[in-house]
Structures are given as C-alpha cells and as structure tokens.
Amino acid sequence: MKGKFSKGTWVKGLAEWIEGDTAFISVAFSWRLDDAYSRAVWYRAQGYKVRVGGPGTFTRQDYLKGIADVGGDYPDAVAKHNPMATFASRGCPVGCWFCIVPKMEGKDFTELPDFPVRPVLCDNNLSALSPEYQDYIVSRYQATGVPLLDANSGFEPKKFNEEVYRRWEPINKGAWRLAYDEQKEREEVRAAMHILYEVPQSRKRVYVLIGNEPMEACLERINEVIEWGGDPHAQPFIKLNAPEKKPSIRHDWSRQALADMARWCNGWVWRKAPFEDYRRAMRTKTPDKNQLSLPQRHHCY
C-alpha cells in the first residue's frame, strides 16, 4: 500500500469544473476574485450557467452579481482544489477575529460522519471536536488503511492535551500543526509544545501570525517557538476581503519588514542568524525530505 497515497497538489485558490450545463468556480481567497470574474464571463460566453462559491466570495458577494449565482453549498468541493483533501467536520468554536471559518461555517461544529477518508484532513480545529467524534475519525482512518499525511489546519493549543496527542499519534504521519497568533496564547502553546517534546522539530510546525501585533511581540513569538523546539512558519496578516495578496500594514510594521521576517523565518535563516542580523542575501540549505510542505491555513472550500 506504500506509495499509493500522497498529499496531492493544491490548485492555488481557484478551482473550476463543469457539470451538465453549469460551470462551477470555487474561490479560496479574495485576491483570486478577479480571476474568478474573468472565468465566469468566459463560461457565460460559452453558454453555460455559472455558480461561484468558496470563502473568497464570502465578504465580497456583490462582486460577481449579474455574472454568476454566488454562494450555496457544493458537497466535497475541497476535492476540486486537491483530490487528496477532505473534511470530517465544519465550523470552529474559537471565533478568532482574523479567521473566516466561524463567520462562514459557524461556531458550532457540524459533523460529517460519511466523509471520504483521504490523506489530507482539513478540519479547522481537530482538538476542539468532542472526544467521541475524534475517536470516530481516527477509527475511520484505521479501518480504511488510508494514512493521515497532513492534518492540514491542525490542532488548537488551548484544547491540545496529552489525551488528544495519544489519540492522534497512531495515525498522524505528517506534522503536528499548531498556531501561535497572539501573545495571550503563550502558556497554551508552551504546554502543547511540552507534550510534543519528543517529536522531531521538523514535525512541530507552528503558524505564527505576524503584523497583527507590534514587531517586537511577533518576533518574540517566533523565537519562543524555536526555543520550545518547534519549526515556526510566519504568516503576515491579510484582511479577509483583501483584493490583492498583500498584507495589511498595522502597528510599527512596513511591507518590507513583513517580507523580511517571513523570509528569515520560513527560509530557515533563523538556524544560522537571529533576525537582528538578517540580511536579504542570506540563504540556507533546503530542508531535508522530512520537512513538510506548508498548506493554506483556514481554507474552508
């Protein structure tokens, strides 16, 4: 069975397909709306009805008004973005102000017990699901023999405990993905990293949101992840309705400073120099094959 499964390939935020006389377009990010508009016009010119959905349309539904029917549900649309991806639940109870999931899917979980078992599991908050449903998901993977290669949106530190780790450890073959978005989460993240103490650093991938707090605070969070034995991935804050893939500038940040810190962090330059000594010409070796590719966080197609 080895070699039969993979993490697949994402289509970079815009999926399209045809069924009968209808063309479907799924938009993951608001900055792909111009592309979606162009494709919708093209399909209309070919005589198709057009339906457009996805989180990229949620805050700007009027943008496609008159060109396509916007919204509605399409079962398993995530597979159009990556045929190896699936959801076993929707929603998230946390309600992070920068995340579109609770706004689109609600703060109560919707369980999807008949979910297709695939190697990339995109649920928004696995550790906050009921223990019974977590056990159910794990049992489905074990029964089908499908490896969990990527718990894509990961585990929320606040709900991550020894029980959650022991439950998922037998099937999680990829990285343990956590998030450290604000300094107030410090103790929860520290505790989660302690639970993962014996896991190799390359498998402890921690998303660190930057730009939402002052530079010093964001850098401190990245350095703490490194100190606790994790592998940080910096994500500049982008507004949910951003028309372009450009970060929002807040506090004492500049666009260049956001780019520099992201390159220093995500290019593993921190392994040979602190950020204070970072120069843009610095490079590190590509991580070995055990380093895992990073997904798009909080995609809820």
Beta strands, then each sheet from edge to edge (+ up, - down):
strand 1: 14-19
strand 2: 22-27
strand 3: 49-53
strand 4: 69-70
strand 5: 85-86
strand 6: 89-90
strand 7: 110-111
strand 8: 120-121
strand 9: 150-151
strand 10: 176-180
strand 11: 204-210
strand 12: 231-236
sheet 1: 1+ 2- 3- 4-
sheet 2: 5+ 8+ 9+
sheet 3: 6+ 7-
sheet 4: 10+ 11+ 12+
end
